[in-house]
């Protein structure tokens, strides 16, 4: 299927453009002076974006573009871009004959952490900040559009995505491991789910092409929970670095984080966040093609 990809210049979108099995018919760029058949230029994504001409020959939209989780954005900005912009794009796509709309949401729709049971499709959504709220509201609106028009909507909620040039906490951890021989996660025996960039890209390819994907929500992960200690050890091995994990109590790290204003970041590293991603196997027959070890091993090759 010919695909329109938004967010093509981002971390995930840039990798998707080079993925095998994905026919990127046209990518969307913001404020780039190009008028090639393969690129469609816009000023911004909102409820009034002019999409005329974007969907010629396109059957599937993979929508990655939007405002990411940053404190500098307001609730109103998230609403205009992530909600109104996404719904306008889906509506215009349907009018132009697009059959399927793959929306990349966030596991933040479910919440910040898990206690006893992993997040599943039965879990009550608990978006914890304006970014997660905007993703959830976009999901609700897209499902309504699907019901009213027959547009095939597929929703993917990734856990933290790791890989070369990943933003956020993974970038910070990569810098720490590259520069420091010692990390404080010796007692961080929590359980968290992650997803490799390569695995997420492969899942999105499957969601774009598989006939049974329509109408489903997929919680995306590598399929195996690991502790922050295990995750940073795997990261270090992928970078060909040797590290020592000091047995620092989690309570002490949380206290220090509170004093320096980094509680949210540290909590993401120390809390549990597990997901039940089994429906991807049940519905799509999909399993992650890369193990964490294999995905991390690609980091050193990229850096060489």
N, C-alpha and C positions, 0 to 999 in steps of 0.2 A: 504494500500500500504506500502511495506517495504521502509524505509526512511534512507538516509545517511544525517547526520546532521554535518555541520561544525560549528566551534565556540562553541562546546559543553561545554567547560569549562568557558565560559563567563557568563555575567549577564542574558541574555535572553536564551542562549543555555542551561545553567544549569537548568533553570526552565522547558524548553521544554522537557528535558529528562524524567521528572516526570509527564508530562501532560497526562491526560486520553485521549484516542482516537487517540494517536499518536504512531505508531509502529516504534520506532527507531531501525532499523536493525543494524546500525553501526554508531558510532560517530567518528569524526576526532579529533585527539589530536596532539599537537606539542611537540616534544621532550619528550615524555612519554614512559618509557620502559615497554611496555605491548604488547602482541601479541594475545590478546583474539579475538574471532570472532566478538565481539561487538565493537572493537576499531581498528581504522586504524591510524598509526603513520606517521607523515611527519615532515620534518625539517622546511619547510616554504611553503607558497603559492605564486607561481609565474608562469611564462610561461613554466617552465621546471619541475614542480613538477611531481614526478612519482606516478600516481594514479593506477597503475596496481594492481588489486585485490581488489580495494576499492568498486567496484560497483556490486560485485557478489550478486545476489538476490535483488538488489536495483531497485526500480521503480521511486522514487522521491528523489531529492536532495533539502534540505533546506540549503541555503548558508548564514550563519551569519558571518563567519570568515572574518577578514580583518583589516586594520589599521583604528583605530578610529580617531576622530578629536582631534589631539594634535599638538601644534606648533613645537614640536621636529621633526616631520616627514617632509621630503621634498616632493616637487611635484613629483619628480622622484620615490620616494619610494611608494607614493600613486598609481602612474601609474603601477608600477611593481606588486604590491600586489592586489589592489582593482580592477584594470582594467584587466591587462594581466593575473593575477592569476585566476580571476573569469571566464574569457572567455576560458582559457585553461581547467579549471575544467568542464565547460559546454560542451565543445567540446569532451573531453574525456568521459564524462558521456553519451553523446548521442551515441558515438561509442560503448559503452559497453551495450547499450540497455535501458538506463534510459529514461523514458517517459516525466517526468516533472521536471522543475528547478524553485524553488521558491527563488527569490533573494530579500534579505532585504536591501533596499536602505536607503534613508534619505529624510526627508521633506526639508532638505537644498538644494536639487535639485531645488525646487521651488523658494527658496530665504530665506531671514532672517526675513521678516515681511510682513504683509498685511496692506493695507490702507482702501479701501472701501469694496472690495469684498474678500471673502475667496479664498484661493488657490483651484483650481479645475483641472480636467483633461484637460480643455481648456486653463489653464494658461500657458504662455510661461515660460519654465524653465529658472531660473536665479541663477545657482549655484554660491555661494558667496565666496568660498575659495577652496583650492586644494582638501580637503576631499570631498566636495560636487561635485566638478568637476569630481573627479574620480568615484563617484557613478553614475553620469549622463553618463559619457563615457562608464561605464560598462553596463548601461541600453541600450544604443544605440547598443553596440556590441552584447548584448544578443538578442535583437530584430532581428538583422541581422542574427544571428545563427538560431533563430527560423524560419525566413523566408526561409533560405537556407536548413534546415534539417527537419523541422517539430517538433523539440523539443518544448514541451509545456512550455513556459516561463511565470511566474507570478511574477510581481514586486510589492513590498509593500514598501511604503514610510511612516515610522512611524513619528509622532510628538514626542516630548520629552517623553520618557518612564520612568514611576515612579514605584517604588516598593522596596521591601526589598533588600538592598545592591546595589541599583542603583548607577551608577557612575555620575560624572559631577556635574551640578548645583543642582540636587536633593539631592545628598549626602551632599553637602554644606548646603543646606537649612535644611536638617534633623539634621545636627550637630548644626546649629544655633538655631533651635526650641528646641532641647533637652537641650541646655545649657543656652539660654537667654530667659527671660520672656517678652522681648520687641523686636518688629520688626518694620521697617520703612515703611511698605507698606499700611498705612492707606488711602493714596490717590491714590494708584495703582489700578485704576478702568479700566484697559485695558481688552482686550479679547484674550485669548489664548486657544488653543486646546492642550490636553495632551492625553496620552494613558497609561492605567494601564498595568503592566507586564502581568497580567492574561488575559486581553483582547487581547493584541497583540499575546500572545501564542495561544489563542483560534482562532484568525483570521488566523494565520499561519497553524494551524491544518486544518482549513476549506479550505485554499488555496491549501494545499497538497492533499486533498481528493475530493473536489467538481468538478464535470465534467465540469462546466461552467467557472471555474476560469482561464483557459488557455487563454493567450493573453491579459490579463487585467492588468492595473495598479491600485492599491488601495492606497488612501491616508488614513492612519490609525489614528483614534482618538477614544476617548470615546463618541464622538457624541454630546458633550455639551461644549461650550466655557465658561471659567471662568476667573476671574481676578486673578492677582498674590495675591491680598489680600485674595480672597476666597480660592485660592489654598493653601496658607500657613496656613490659618485657618483650612482647612480640614486636612492638614498634622499634625498640632498641636493636633487636636482632635483625630486623629489616633494614636498619640503617648501618649495620655492621658495627654497632657500638656495644661496649660492655658497661653495665651499670650495676650499682649496689642499691638495694631497696632497704632503706632504714625503717625499723619498726616504730614509726611515729603513731601514737594513738589518734584515731579519727577525731575524737573529741577535741584534742589539742589543735588539730589542723582546722577544725571548724571555728574554734575560738580565735585563732590567728586570722582566719579569713574574715571574720566579723569585724575585727579591728582595722583591717585594710580595705574594707568594702568589697570583698570578693566572695561573699557567702554563696551567691547564686552559682558562680563558676565552680567552687569547691564542692558544693552539694551535688552538682552534676557528676562529679568524679567519684564521690563517696557513696551516694545512694544507690538503691536498686532500681533498674528499669528493664523489665523483661517483657517480651511480646510473644504471643502465639501467632506465628506466621504460617501455620500449617495449611491454611486454605489456599495458599499459592500452589502448593503441591497437589491438593485435592482438586482444585478447579482447573489449573493450568498445566499440571504435571511438571511444575517448575521447581528445581532445586538450585541453590547457589553454585555456580560453576567454579568458584574460587574458595578455598579455605582461607582463614585469616592469615595463616603462615604464608601461603602462596601470594596473597594480595600484598602483605607487608614486604615480601622479598622484592617486589617491584619498586619499592621506594629507593633502594640503593642504586638500582639501575637508572632510575630517572635522574638521580643526583650526580651520577658519574659523568 
